[in-house]
Amino acid sequence: MCGIIGYVGSASAAPILLDGLRRLEYRGYDSSGLAIMNGSEKIETRRKSGRLENLRSLLVEQPVEGDCGISHTRWATHGEPSDVNAHPHSDQSGKLAMVHNGVIENYQVLKDQMEAEGHEFSSQTDSEVLAHLIGRCYEKSTEEDSHQRLVGAIREALSQVSGTYGIVAMHADSPGFLVGARLGSPLVVGLGKGEKFLASDVGAIVAHTTDAIYLQDRDLVCLTEGDFRIENVDGDLSEYEVSTVDFTPEQAEKGSYPHFMLKEIFEQPTSIENAFRGRLVDDQASALLGGLGLTPRELRDVERIVLCGCGTASHAAMVGEYLIEHLARIPTEVEIASEFRYRNPPLDKNTLVFVISQSGETIDTLAAMREGQRKGHRVLGIVNSVGSTIARESDGGSYLHSGPEIGVAATKSFTSQVTVLALLAILLGRMRHLSVDYGQKMLAELRELPAKVDKILLQSEHIRQIALKYVDSPGMLFLGRQFNYPTALEGALKMKEISYIFASGHAAAELKHGIIALVSEEVPSVFIMPKDAVYEKNVSTLEEVKARKGPVIAVTTEGSTQLERIADDVIYIPPVTECLSPILASIPLQLLSYHFAVARGCDVDKPRNLAKSVTVE
């Protein structure tokens, strides 16, 4: 979750580190800090709780100069957000500085040992314990070369810890030298001209270089301004590949939009089109997903599909379950990745597993992938981030091509994930019973989606007025059926994520089975009810809410004017085939939650307690 950036070169480090932290603040914003090696071979550290602007202000009062440094923006795990718990952390000598993402599970045992030896700790973090451990190994080393001494100390320390880490460290004895290592927490090396970078996310360095190396688990990298070396933590050389970053710095900026979330909502006509671009095969009335790495015969032999994801990705997976069973008639089930990794579900040899993650680094989804592979199953990934761990370790898969998603609340990644799952359903369906006519209809429907999303986006102001009408509501219910039951869950998640009100999503037919007790004049119900096979059933359920004086916001298909006489507010979406309706229906819910949260004064891009990518369990 937290953000890391390190720099070594000839430029002033502080502005580069601050800019990198700004680009990474969506990964954590409880506190931030940096440490820079100044000209006197002394490390100076500045740390501040709260948003990055607090650190920036501190640096105006207490500037620090140097051309080698490390920095961090934190999402708290061990220890509350505070100045002393902020990174970087130092060792007992004060000569080593380190930033850390991940969790050191045996930190308390190590801390007790070192306290018995006289070590004094200033924070409540597991990260400071790791810094002290590296420092202890450094002091005990007899290696004369300071660079090798630091590398050896890091190797020795990491051999003693349990858990996950992405670290960058430097030592006052080794000016212009950074060491990074990863296990379960991402790190990427940036290769510039006469300068090198280390970051937890390529977005932090894309303004400086497009040449990147995505480190693998147990990799250790040594950086100077002119050279680098990648080994594994055991000392053997590690294979690596230099990749080209697939987006521009401008794509990771807000531009004229007040928030990243709004920008990304409005990018969906493009991101949806990018998800199916080059993948629609008209002469076969099918789809092309070459990255799956499976032959037509292997795909034809699939008898069961398991879709794994967390949060928004799990809701996309639920839509995917409906799509695949509807179009391909293959039994499909959704597993929350954090549950799948600890379960022992019976999976036969003809089961195909997909893991879905925007970042490709979600720790539970990554663990679910590895668990499936450990049991001999082919596991494919649906991810957005090129070079991510899931993209590299999965047995194949499909990229979303959505571009960077900075807003913590997922928007365009959801609709792109559903689009790719629709392509998968068409591909599998055409190998089975799906007719040419139906396949062609689905391709035509997909091509029309971007224009239809544009039409919905034109209603942003109308949706804002609805949000203002209910801005004082203490809670909200989201109700949908069939394909739009997952849409209701996703709508509720968006609302609670960024506005902090109670919001819950339910299958509309479950209303009478307990949920109706929540209906009141103060709690609006949002019905997702396009003109589909269960439309009339949804109308009856809506009437039950109105009979109990519950306010209703209806999301329905253009032309369903009867709802204007029943619902309090109506939002229209263009007509679309039933199985693709969640893509269109989710757009008004994203806008509703956005405008609702903004009206309540919430920071929609940095909601409290949340970060973009969950990389610790």
N, C-alpha and C positions, 0 to 999 in steps of 0.2 A: 504493500500500500504506500509506504513512504517513498519520497523521491530522493535520489542521489545524483550529484554531478561532481566530478573531479576534473581538474585541468592542470596541464603542465605544458609550458611553451615560453614564448618571449613577451607576450602581452600581459597587461595587468589582469590578474586573476579575478579580483572581486567583481567587476562589472559582468564578466562572462558567467561567473557562478550565480550571481543574482538573476541574470536573465534566464539561465537554465532553471533555477528554482521557480521563477515566475511561470515558466512553461510546464513545470511539474507540480504546481501547487494543487492541482486537482487530485493528486495522489496522497495528499496529506497537508493539513494546514493548522495543526494544533500549535506548532512551534517550528522554528527554523534556526539555522546557524551555519557558520562557515569557519574554517581554519585555514590560514594562509602562512606559508613559509616566507618570512621577510628576508631582507638582504643580510641580516646578521645571523642567519641560520637559526632563527628562533621561530617557533610556531606561535602565532597569535590567534586566539579564538574569540568569536563574537556569537552569542546565542540570545534568542529572545522568544518568549512564548507569544502565542497569538498569530495573526496573519503575517505574511511576508513583509508587509509594509512596516511592521514594527522593527524588523531586523534592518531594513533599509534605513530607517530613521536612526537607529543605533550606529550604523556605519557612517552616517553624516557626522555624528558627534564624536565617534571613535573610529576614524578611518584606519585601514590596514592595507599595506602595500606588499606586493610580491607577485611572482609569476608562476607559482605552484600552489594549488589549494584544493580543498574538498569541501563539500557543502551538503545540506540535508534539509528536507522539509518533512515534518513528522506527522504520522497518524498514530496516536498513543496506543500501546499495548500494555507494557509494564511501566507503571508510574503515570501519574496524572500529567496533563500538559502544564509545563512550567519552564522557567529559565534553566534550572539545574538538570531537568530531565531532557532538555533539548540536546540534539547532536550538533557538532562532533563531541565525542568523549575522549578523555585523555587517560593515559596509564598512570601508575603511581609516581613515575619520575616527572611527568608533565612534558616529556619530550616526544611522545607518540600521540597522534590524533587519528581518530577513526570514526567513520560513519557506518551504520549498519541497518539493513532491512532484514526482517525475519524474526525468528524467536529462538533463543537459546534455552532449550527445555531444562537442562541441568544447571542453570545459572546459580541457583541457590546453593547447591553443593560446592560448586567452584568458589562462590563468594565466601562461604564459611571457611573454606581452606585458606583462602588468601587473607581474610580478616585475622585468622589465627597467626598468620605470618607478619601481621602488622600493616596490611593494606587498609587504607581508608577510602571509603566510597562516599561520593557526594550526592548520588542520585538513587532512584529506586529502579533503574532500568537494568534489564539483562544485558544491554549493549555495553554499558560501562564495565561490566564484569568481563566481557570478551576483550575489551581494550586493555584492562589490567592483566589478563591472562597472556595476551601477546607481549605486553611489556615485561612480564615476569620471564617469559621464555627468551626474550631479547637480552635481558640482563644476565641470564645464566649461560648464554651462548659464548663460545670461545672463538667464533668466526671473526677474522680481522676485517674483512671487507664489509663495510656497513650495509651495502645493498643486499648482499647475500645473507647477512645477519638478520635483516628485517624479513626477508623472504623465508628463511629457515624458521624464524620465530612464529610467523603466521602459520606455516605448515604445522609446526608442533602444536600450536594452540588449537587449530581447527581439528586436529586429531583427537582432542580431548573433549570436544563439545558434541552435544546431541541437539538436533533441531535443524533450522534452516538459516541461511545467511546469504546476503549480498553485501560485501564489505569493500570499502576503499580506505587504505591507511597510508600514512606518511610519518617519517621520523626526522627529527631535527638533525640527526647525524648524517642523513642522506638527502641533501638538497636536490630539488628537481627530479624526484623519484617517487612514483606512486605504485602501490600494489593493490590489486583487486582480486576478489575470489567470490564464487557463487556456489550455492547449493539450494535449490528450491526457490530462489529469489532472483529475478532477472538482472543482468548487467550487460551492457553493450559498450564496446570500444569504438570511439570515433577517431578516424585517421585524418588529421589535417596536415597542412604544409608547415612543418616546423612546430607542430603542436599536436597534442593527443588529449583525448577526452575519455572519461568513464562515466556512464550514466545508467540509471535504472530504466530509462525509457528513451528511445531514439529521438522523441520529440524535443528533448532538452538540448540536443546538439545539432539539429537539422539546420539551424541558421549558420553554422560554421563549417559543416562538412556533410556530404552525402555518402561517404564511404564508411561502412559500419561492419563490425564483427560482433555477432551475437554469441556470447560465451555460453558454453554448455555446463551442466552441473559438474562440479568438482574441478572446473577450470580455475587456474590462477594466472593472472596477467601482470607483467612488470612494464611500466611505462616511463620513458623519458621523452623530452620534446622531439628527439630525432629517431627513436627506435622503440620497439615493443617486443615482448617475448611472451608466448602463451604456452603454459605447461598445465599438467593436472597437479592437484595438491600433493601427489606422491613424487613429483619431480620429473615425470616423463613428458616429452613434448606432446602437445595436443593438436589434433587437426582442427583447422578452422577455414572459414570461407569469408572473403570480403564481399559484402552485399551492398547494393545501391538503395538508399532510402527512397521509398516509393511515393513520397508526398513532399510538398514544398513548405517553407516556413509560413507562407501566407495562408495555407490551408489550416494551420494550427492557430490562427489569430481570429478574433471576433469580428474584425472588419467593422462595418457600420451597425452591427447588431449590439444591443445592450448586454446580451448574455450569450455564452456559448450554446446554452440549451436552445434558445430561440433560433440561433443560426443553424443548428443541426436539425431542428424540426423543419426549417425551410429548405434544407439541403436534400430532403428525402426524394423529391422527384428525380434528382441526379443520382443519389445513392441507390435507389431501387433500380434505375436503369443500368447502373454499373454492375449491379448484382446479376442481371440477366444478359448483359451485353455479350455478344459472341457465343451465347450458350443456347440459343433457340434454333433448332434444326427444322426448317419448314418442310423440306422434302420427305422427312421422316415423321413429321408431326410430333417431334420429341424434343428432348433437351440433351445437351452435351455437358458432362461434368468429367472432363478428362483427368482431373487431379485425383479422382477416386482410386485410380490404379487398379481397377477390376475389369476383367473381361466381361463381355455380355453374358457368357455362360456362367461366370461366377455370380454376377448380379441376378441372373435368372434363378440360381440355386438358393438365394436368400429366402429363408422361411420365417424369419422374425427379426424385428429391428428394435433396438433399445436406444433411446435418445437421452443423453445426460446433460444437465446444465444447472446453473444456479441463478436465482433471481429472475431478471428479465429473460435470460437465455432459457430458463426452464419454462417460461410462459410461451416463448417462441417454439420450444420443443412440443408443448401441448398442442399448439396449432398444427405443428408438423405431424403429430400423431393422427389428428383428424384428416389431414391432407393425404397422408400415405395410405391410411386404411380406406379412404374414400376413392382415391384414384388408382391405387395399386393393389388393394385388397390383401395387404401383408399385415399380419398382426404386429402392432407397434405399441410400445409402452414407454412412458417417460419416468426416468429416475432422477430425483434430486441428487446431484453429484456427491454431496456430502454424506448422503445416506448410502448410496451405491458402494462407496469405497469401504464401508464397514459391514455391508451385508454379504450374504453368500447366495445370491439368486441363482436358480438353475438356468443355465444358458447352454443350449445345445450347439453343435458344431456349425449349424447353418444360421446362427444368429450374428447379425452385423450391428456393431455398436458405433454410435456417433457421439462425440463430445462437442458441445457448443459453447464458445467463449469469445467475446469481443476482443479481449486483450490477448488471449492465448496463454495467459499466465495464471488464471484463477486456480488457486492451490487445490481446492477440492475437486475441480474438474480435471486438473492435471493428475491428481492421485487416482481418480476414477478411470482415466485413460490407462494409466500404468497397471491398475488392478485388472482391467479387462485384458490387456496384453499379457500379463503374467499368467492368466488362465488360458492363453492360447487363442484368444479371439482377435480378429482383425478390428482395429479401432480407428475410425476416421474422424478428422476434425473439421469443424466449420468455424473458422476464425477470421478476424479482420486484420490482425497485426502480422505482417510478413516478418519472418525470422523469429517469431515467438516460440516458446518451448513446445507448445502443443503442435504448432505447425511443423517443427523440426522432428518431434518424436513420434507423431502419429503415423499410421500406416498409409496415409493418403488423406485426401479431403478436398475442401473447397474454400477459397478465399471470398470474403464479402466484397472487397474493393470499395469500402464505404469512405475511405479517407479517415483522418484522425477524428476521434470522438473525445472531446475534452470535457464536456458537461458530465457531471457525476451521474445524473439520471439518464439512463440509456434511452435513446429515441430512434435515431436512424439505424442503429445496429439491430434493433428489434425488427423493423420492417425489412431490412436486408436479410436477416436470418430467416424470416418467414418466406421471403422470395426464393432463397436458395433451397429451402425445404420443399417449396412448391415445384421447383425444377427437378428435385430428386423424386418427388412423387410422380411427376409426369414421365420421367425417364423409366422408372420402375413399372409404372402403369402400362406404358406402351410395350413393354416386354411381356405383358400378361394379357389382360382382357380389354384394355382401353382402346377404343376405336380411333381410327384416323380422324374422323370428324370431330370427336371430342378433344383429341390431342390438338388439332388445329384451333379449335375454339379456345383452349387454354392458352396457347401461344398468343393468340390475338388479345385475349383478356390481359395477359401480362404486359404486352406492349402498350396497352391503353392506361396502365396504372399511373405512370408519371404525370400525364395530363390531368387525370382525375384527382391526384393528390394536389396538384397546383390549384385546382378548382376549390378544394376544401380549404387550402391555405388562405384563399381570398376571404374566408369567413372569420379570420382571426379577431377582428374587432367585434363582430357579433358575439363570438365566444367569450371575449373579454368582458363584455357587458353582462353576460350570464354569470361569469365568475364573480363580478362585483356584486351582483344581486345576492349571492349566497356567501359572501366573504366572511361573515361572522358565524357561519355554521360550525358546530363543534365536531361534526363528523359527516361522512358521506358513504352511501352504499352504491356499489357498482354491480349490475345484474345483466347477465347475458346467457344465451343457450347455444348448445352445439358448438359450431366453430367460434362463436364469440363468448363462450364461457372463459377461455383463456384471456380474451380481450378485456373482460371485466376484471380479472385478476391483475392484469398489467395496468389497467387504468387506476385501480386502487393503489397499487404499488407506487405509481408515479405521484399520486396525490399525497400519500403519507411521506414519501421520501423527501419532498421539497417544501411541503407546507406544514408538516408535523401534526396534522389533525388525524383523528381516528378515521380510517377508511378501510373498507373490506369489500372484496369481490366475491361473488357467489353465482352459482348456477341459478338462473331465475326461477326454475321450477322448485327450488329448495326453499323459496320464500316462506311457505306455510309450515316448513319443518323446523321452525325456531327463529329464523331470521326476522320474521315479521314483527317480533317483539321489539326490534330496534327502530321500527318506523315511527316517526313523530313529525310534528310540524317544523321542528328545528333541524331535522336531518334529511337532506335531499337524497333522492335515489336517482342514479344515472342508469337508464336502460339502454343497452346496446341491442337494437332490434331492427336490423335491415329487413327489407321485404323478402323473407325467405320462407322455408318450409314451416318454421315455428313462429312466424310473425303473429298469427292470430292468438296463439297461446301466450305470447308475450304481452299482447294487448290486454288479455284477461288478467294477467298478473299485475300489469300496470294499474288496472282499475282497482285491484285489491289494495294497492298502496294509496291511491287517491281516496278510496272509501275511508281510509284512516287518517286523512288530511295530511298525508306525506307529500311534500313537493317533488315533482318529477322533471328531470331533464332527459329527453329522449333523443337518441342518435339513430336516425332512420334513413331510409332511401328516399331520394327525391320523388315527389309525387304522392307520398303517404300523408296526405293532408289531413286525414281524419285525426291524427295525433295532435294537431293544433287545437282541437276542441277538448282534448283530454289532458295532455301534458301541460305543464307550466311553461316549459321552454323546449324548443325543438332545434336540433342541428341536423342538417341534411348532408348525406354523402351521395355521390353519383351511383347509379346502378352498376353492379358488378356481380360476377358469378359467386354463388354462395360461399364456395370454399376459399375465395380470395378476399372476402369481406373484412376479415380481421386487419388486413393491411390498411384499408381505407378507414375503418372504424376506429383504429388506434390513434389516428392523427388528431381528431377533435379532442380526445381524452388527454393527449399530450399538451395541446394548447390550453385546455381547461385547467389542468393542474399548474401549468406555467403561469397563466394570468392570475389564478387564485393565489399562488404563492407570492408573486410579485406584489399583489395588492395587500398582502399581509406583511409585507416588509421582509420577506425571507430572502436569503442569498441562494438563489436557485442553482447556481453553478457549484457552490460549496456548502451543501446542506450539512447541518451539524451531525457529528458522529460518523459521517460517511466518507469514504474515499472511492475513487473510481475503480480500482482493481484490488480485489481481495487476494493478497499473496501470503497471508498468514492464516493458520487454522484457528 
